[in-house]
């Protein structure tokens, strides 16, 4: 059954908006080429979108042509404003952007381990409000939040998790109460996978696993283009994966004795000390990542090479278990440590996985590092806002 004229117009409008988002400003002629619509149809949709305040003239084409230059149309980026938060155990970072994801302002605030819940939440919310105000934004449309811990697949809420501060959960609720905005929360590793898939090492892959190498160990699983969360939201909690080489077994309340004990930040620090790998403390950079980066910088030295070899052994051990179950074809070494290791560490892991598993698997170094969480939160917020603002409407 063919679509009604009003529905067809709405679908065409949505198509044009998506093209303007992906390609940037376009002339009506270029929209005609990309959409396959007739010239009158394109003229009608340009008028509709302009009247609706969704697009506007942003310039003229520089093409050599008879008559006046063609007008170039672009999305009205300030139609909606977004915020993204990266919530860590030690503090919060925030960016504020327009509807197209152009960053207008960014800031961060430390929050100590011993901070009381109320003051910690107030400090984080005040950071968002202050950053938005500094960017000249009076109202946020959507806020994306990346946080450690499990997301309840039924409610979309951050679940209470052992070892994480209470202010994390309270922060999301407070943002919803204080801001006239949609607030959406997602696990930090899942957001890192989204960012690496859209803009980083996993481009071109609709099936892959991102292995997060940070203070802890986690994984994000994307199969056939769909992020998999599991029945309880716990897909990717591979810090609890029992592996050889630890001094015990993980438990329901702690991942000591699991994969975390081999490849978490503390384990990397101990491994570096055993091999004599040292590095100066870098501000705003996890020391485990700094140690790995230092070893990569002098990978020709015996001590650094042995450190990287043993670290690759450990990473490959946990990765092989994931590969045996999921066969993702690609593993991205994400987080600050994965980025610091770069191709030097990725190549070592790749070579070991080829010996451990019969399943062919690419190993790629993440390119966005710890910033992938904040970038992923912004992409999530942008998708949410654009789905509403660009939604087809009957006319």
N, C-alpha and C positions, 0 to 999 in steps of 0.2 A: 504494500500500500504506500503510494507516494506521500511525502511529507506535505503538510499544508504550507501555503505560501509564507505564513508568518514563522513557522518552524524552520523552513528552509532559509529565510533571511537571518534568523537567529544563529543557525549553524554556520552560515557564511561569515557572519560578523565574528564569531568565535575563531574561525579559521584565520581570518585576516589579523586578528589580535595576536594569535599565536605566532604567525609569521613575523609580525612587527616585533614581537618579543625576541624571537630567535635570530632574525636577520638584522634588526635595527631599523631605523627610519627608511621608508620606501616611497617611491612615487606611485601614483595610481596605475601607471603603465606597468610597473614592475609587479604590483599586486595582481594585476590582470594576468601576467605571465605565470606567476607562482600559483594562483588559485585556479586558473583555467576558466574563470568566469568571464562573462561578456563585459564590454566596456560600460554599458548602462548599469549592469548589476554592481560593478565596482564603484561607479559614481554614486549609486544609491547607498551602498554600505558605508562609503567614506562620509557621506552626509549624515547618516544615522549615527555613526560613531562619534563624529564631531559634535553633533547636537547633544549626545549623551555625555559629553565631556571626557570621553575615553581616549581620543586622539586629537592632535592639533597639528597645524603646520609648523614645522621646525626648521625649514629652510627651503632652498631651491636646488634643483639638480644642476650640476655643472656641465652637463652634456651639451655638445654643439648641436643645435637644432634650430629650425625656423620658428619664429614667433617667440613668445615669452618662455622662460625656463619653467619646467614642470615643478609644481609644488611637491615638497617632500613631507610625508606625514610620519609622526612618531607617537608612541603611547605617552599619555600625560602621566609622567612618573610620580608626581606628587599627589595623584588621586588617592593613594593610600601609603602609609608609612609602617615600617616593620622594625622589630627588635629581635635580636638573637642573643641568647645567654649560654655561656659555657660554665657550668657549675662544678667546681672541683671541691675536694675536701678542704683545700687551703684558701679558697677565694672564688670570686666570680668575675668573669669578663663579659662585656656587652658591646654589641655594635648596633647602630641604628641606620636604617637604609630607606630608600624610596621603594616604590612598587617594583622596579626593575632590578633591585638588589644593589644599586650604587650606594656604597657606604658613605654616610654623611658624618658620622661621629663614632668614636670607640673609646672605651675606658675600662678599667679594671679596679678591683678593690680587694685587698687581702682580708681574710677572715681566719683568725687563729683557731687551732684545734680546740682550745678551751673556751671558745666564745659561747655565751649563753644563747639559747635559741631565739628569744625575742630580739635582742640587739643585733644578732647576725642577720635575721630576716629583714629587719628595718634597714640595715646598712645596704643589703643587696637591692631591695626595692628602691631605696633612695638613689642608688647608682643608676638604675634604669630611668627613673624620672628625671634625674639631673642630666643624664646624657641626651635624652630626647629633647629636653628643653634647650640644651646647648646647641642642638642641631636645628633649632627653630621648629620643632615638631610639637604641636599642641595635643595631638591624639594619635595613638598607635592603633593600627587595625589588627595586627596579628603579632604575637610574641612566640618565638620558638625557643624551647629550653632543652639543652642537652645536659644530662646528669648521669652519674654512675648509678647502678642499681637496676632492678627489674621494673618493667612497665607492665601493668596488668592488662592483658589483651582484651578483657571484657570492658573495662572502664577507661582505659587510656591513661590511668593515673600511676604515679610513681609509688611502688610498693615499699613498705617498711623493710629495710634490709640491714642485716647484722653488720656492724662495723662502719656504717655511714651515719653522719650526724643528722639529728632530727630536723635541723633547720632546712635541709634539702626539701623534705616533704612539705614543710610549712611554707616554704618560699613560693611554691607553685600555687598553693591556695591563696596566699596573700596577694600575689600578682593578679589572680583572677578577681579578687575582691577590690583591689585598689585601682586597677587600670580598666578603662572602658575598651577592652581589647579581647580578642580570642587568644587564649593561652594553650599551647600544645607542647607536651613534654615527650621526649624520646630518649632512649638509652644512648649514651655518648658514643659507643662503638658503632651502633647502627647509623648514627649521623655521620661519623667519619667515613663509613662505607658509602653513604650517599654522596658525600663530597668527592671522594676518590673516584667514584663511578662517573660523576658528571664532569669533573674538572681535573682529575688526577690520574693515578696509575691504573685504574680499572676502566678507563674509557674503552668503549668497544666491547665490554664484557657484560653479558646479562646473567652469567652464572659465575660466581667467584666467592671466596671467603677472605674477609679482611681479618688478619691477626693483629690485634691491638697490643703493642709492646709499650707499656708505660709503667706506672707505679705498680699496677697489677696486670693481669693477663685476661684478655677477653677476645671474642670473635664475633663478627657479624656475618650472617649467611644470606646470600642472595642467590636464589635459584630461579631460572627462567624469568628474570626481571623482577621477581617478587622478594621483598625482604621477609624472611621467615623468623617468627618470634617464638613459636612453640606454644604448647597448651597453657603454660603458666608464665610465658614471657621470658623463659630462661634459656632459649637457644643461644649458644655461644658462651655459656659460662664455663669455659674450658680451663680456667684456673683451678677448678675442682677435678680435672681429669686425672685419674690415677696413672702414674707413669713410673717406669723404673728409675732408679738413681736418687730417690728422695729418702729421707730418714723415717718416713712413716706413710700414713694414708690420710687423705682429706676426710672431713666429716661434714655433717649437715650444717654445722655452724662455723666452719672455717676451712679455708683452702690450703692451709699449711700441710705439706705432704703431697699436694697435687702438682700439676704443671706450673702453678704459680711459684712453687718453691724452686723451680729450675730456671725460670725465665723472667720472673718479676724483677723490679728495680733493685730490691735488696739483694737478690741472688746474683744479679749482674755485678753489683758492687763487690760482693764477696769473691766472685770469680776473677774480677779484675785485680783485686788485691793479691790473690794467690798467684797470678801470672806477672805481677809487678807492673801492671798498667796503671798509670796515674794521670790525672788531668786536673787543672785548676777549676775551681767552682765557678760556673758561669751564672750570672743573674738571669732569672726567668727561664732557665733551661734545666730540666731534670738531670741530676748528676750521672745517672746511668747512661743517658743519651750522650753526655759529654765524654764519658769514658769510652763508649763505643766509637764515637767520632774520632777521638784521639788515637785509638787503635787502628782505625781505618787509615788515618793519616800517616801511620808508620807501619803499614801491614807487612812491609818487607823485613821488619825486625822479628826475630824468633819469638820473643815473648808476646808481642802483639798478635802475631800469626797464630800462636797456640791459643791465645784467648779467643780470637775470632773463630777458630776451628771448633773449640769446645762449645762456644755459644751457639754456633750453627748446628752442632750435634743435638743440643738441647731443643732448639726451636724445631728442627726437623722431626724429632721424636714426637712432640705433641702434634705437629702438623700432620704427620703420617696417619695418626688415628682419625683425624677429621677427614682426611682424603679417603681413607678406606670406607667410610660410611657415606660420604656425600659425593665423591668424585667431582669436585667443582672445576677442575681443569686449570684453575688459577688461584694462587694464594698471594695476597698483598700484605707485605710486612709494614703495618701502619704504626701510627703514633710517633712520638719524638725519637724513640730508639730505632724504629724501622727506617725512618728517614735518615738518621745519623749513620746507620749501617750502609745505606745506599746499595749500589750494585755489588760492592765487595762482599757484604754479608749475604745479599740475596743469591749471588752466584754460589756461595758455599752451601746455603740451604738447598738450593736447586740440585746441586750435585749429590747431596746426601739423600734427598727424597727420591732421586732416580734409582738409588740403590735399595731404598727401603720399600718402595711401592711400585707395582707394575703399572699403575695408572699415570699416564703422562700429565704432568702438572707444571704450568709456568709458575715462577716465583718472581714477583715484581716488588721493588722497593717503593713504599709510599712516598709521595712527593709533597704532601701537605702537612705532614708532621702533626703536632698537637693542635695546630690551627684548623685541622679538618673538622673538629667537633663544632667550633663556632661557625665555620663556613656551612657545614651541614645543617645546623640549626637555622641559619638564614635561608638556605634553599628550601627547607621545610616550611618556614613561615611564608616565603614568597609563593610557593605552590598553593598553600592554603588561601592566601589573599587573592591571588590571581584567579583561582577557581571560583571564588565568589564574585569578584569584580567583573570578570570576563564571562560569567555564566550566561548562556543563551536566554534571552527573554522574549516571550511572545509579544508581538507588537501588532 
